[in-house]
Amino acid sequence: MEPLFGYPTKLYVIGNGFDIHHKIKCKYSDFRKWLRKNRPDVYGILTRLYGRLSGDWWRSFEEKLTEFNPDSYPKKIAKMSFGRLQNYMVENYGGKGRNFIDDFQITMQGHGGIDNRYQRAAQVAGFEMQKLKEALCDAFGEWVKEIKIPKRAKKEKIDKNAMYFTFNYTRTLEDLYGIEEDQIIHLHGSVDTNEFIIGHNMTVEQMQERDLDAYGAFRNPDKDRGEGDARNAMFEVIESELKKPVDEVIDRYRYDFNALAGMKEIEVLGLSYSPIDLPYLRHILEITGKDIKVILGWHTDSDKKSAEAFAHAMKLTNWSLYEF
């Protein structure tokens, strides 16, 4: 299928590294600083679920959302008396926490009591994960709206007549480069739409497998079954609440993806080639074909290795690297 007359023949795929390249303070470490200062409530939920949040944790923020504190969290909740648990929920969530405890108590009394402490821990974890998603997306949107785009910056030489698929939420392409809005698809939302999609890409099964590989806790037949159930329940909530809806995003923009069939060149700038965003690249190449000219930008040695691995895995025939 050849492109319609005048339709772009080059696609740019833009990642967060593009904004960072322009000295924009949009790293997850910047979000961490903002969060601690402006939304300590959200930071508190994160630390309760994930433990101490190191700099390394924030560098891979979205991927780390699958790595809650699997040992200490359920044990901490399970050890609480019901009275302490009530205080914990009210202290951290106010009236919503009180309503949750009241409803949970009624439900458990209908099932013979509230003595299964790990079942209790799983329910509390589900509630906290749901609240985390709501608060995190809200706080993330507040932060993105405060990110400043420089009026002057060293610009890349890009084709202003191209099509742009960006994972960024900012208006860098529009405001700094003057790219028309109808040439840009913000796959995960933007400050203009007030929609922000964040999250990981793992399934419950993948989290369970990794958890066992990392800790080996439930290979022991004497291990408390209830603790295992609590961990698995948390994995289910992490998937349902914090997993990026990649298939839904692709379906939403299916017309724009299908229109890529006539592209002759793809250039990737500012992407780390993490497993979270690779499904989009794979889908693009399924439409364009793997013989298309592909330029894979990289900044760090890790990015370079990931780009090479991706090119080989996809069996690209006409690709090159570009130090960005």
PEDA-V78566 format. One record per helix or strand of 2 or more residues. SS is the DSSP state (hx for helix, st for strand). FROM is the first residue (numbers start at 1). TO is the last residue. If there is no record, write none. Layout:
BEGIN
SS_FROM_TO, SS_FROM_TO
END
This chain:
BEGIN
st_10_14, hx_16_21, hx_28_38, hx_40_50, hx_55_59, hx_61_64, hx_72_79, hx_82_109, hx_117_146, st_163_166, hx_172_177, hx_181_183, st_184_186, hx_204_215, hx_217_219, hx_225_242, hx_246_252, hx_254_262, st_265_269, hx_275_288, st_293_298, hx_301_313, st_319_323
END
